Amino acid sequence: MGAIDHSIATLRFFGDDLVPDEISALLGASPTASCHKGQEIIGSKTGVVRIAKTGSWRISAARREPEDLEAQIFEILDQLTQDLSVWESLFCYEPDLFCGIFMGSSNDGLPLSAKALISLGRRGIALGLDIYDVGDRESGVGA
């Protein structure tokens, strides 16, 4: 099993009634990005204005090169409340950890410890992995 080239990770909450400041107060941290439903959002690269279809609250870990998804999980979770009753109150926003995994070759892999998986599971956080092979990177995806 080869080493993964790099990884990105973002914890996300979405909901029509989501109020970012309330999520920040409950979790004890500020988001990397957030918006209310109906808010105007200006694309950072394109400058195109769009209207948020739903509210969102997102916090990202630093990109890791080489991949270290385990460290990214704890970089995010360690900033946030450990109170599981708070996390339970946020289940309605279906939290997920979106991860981009960028392979360096055609046969890479990564392990996640039981500690990391239990930490996500106890908080009701779904794990989503988008995995890109080396050919995607060469074509500009995830560069």
N, C-alpha and C positions, 0 to 999 in steps of 0.2 A: 504494500500500500504506500503510495507516494504522498508527499506533503501537499496540502492545498496551498495555492499561491497567496490568496488573500481573502478576507471576509469582512462583511459589514453586518451590523445588527441594529434594529430599531424596535423598541416596544411601542405598540400602537393601540389606541382606543378610538372608537368611532361611534357616533350616535347623533340623531337629529336633535336631541335635547341636551347634548353634552355642552357643558360650560367649562372651558379650559381652566379658568381661575379656580373653580371648585375642585377639579381633578388635581391641580397643583397643590391646593391646600390639603387635600386628603392624603396625597402621596408624599408630601413634604419636599417637593423639588419642582423646579421650573422645566418646562418642556424645551426640546430643541426647536420644535415648531408646533403651532396649534392654530385652530380657527373655529369660529362659530358657524353654524349652518347659515347660509345666505351672505356670508362675509365676502367682500371682494378680495381676491388674491392675485397679486401681480407676479408672473413668472420671473424668477431671478435671472434666468438666462435669456428668455425670449421677450420679457416685458409685456407679454400678453395678459390681459385681465380676464379672470374667470370668476364665477360665483361658486363658493363651496356648496356642494350638494348635501353635505352633512357636516357635523362638528367633528373635530379630531384633536387629539393630543398625542404627541410623539416625542420620544426621547431616544437619542442615538448614542451608541458607543463609538469610540474612535476606531477607524479602519485599522485592521491588523494585517501586517505583511511580514512574515507568513501568517496564515490563518491562525487565530486563537479564539474560536467561538466561545469556549468555556470562559475565558477571561472577559470577553465582551458581555456575556450574560451577567456575570457578577459585577462588572463595572456599572451596569445599569441598575441591577437589583440592590446593590449596596447603597445607592443614592436615595432609595425609596423606603417608605415605612415597612417595618417587619410585621406590623399588626395585620394578621390574616383576616380579621373582621372587616377591616377597611377594604382589603382586596375583594372579599366576598360581596361587599356593597357595590363593587364596580363590575361584577360579572355581566350585568346588563349591557355593558359596552364591548363585550366579547374581546378582551385583550388578547393580542397576539404578538409574538416576537418574530418579526420579519427578518430573515437572514439571507444575505446574498453570499453564496459560496463560489469562489472562482478557482477552478482547477488549474494546475500547472501542466498537467499531462492528461492522457486519456484514461488513467486508472488511479485516481486519488481517492482518499477517504479520510474521515475524521471521526474520532470517538467523542462522546459526551459522557461525563461521569453520572452516576446515579444521583449524586448530590445536586448537580445542575438540573437534571430532569425533575427531581423531587421539588426543588426550589421553584421551578416554573409551574409544576402541577399543583402544588399547594396554593398558589396564587391564582389558579384558573387561567394561566397563560398558555395559549396554543402555540406550538412551534411550527413555523413555516419556513421551509428551505427552498430557495430558488438556486439551482445549481447550474453553473455555466461551465462548459468545457473549454479547453484551450482554444478551440476554433472560434468560439463566440468572442473571446477576448481579442483574437487577431482580426475579427471583423468589426471591432469597435464597441461591442456590447460590454458594459461594465468597466470600461477603461478608466 
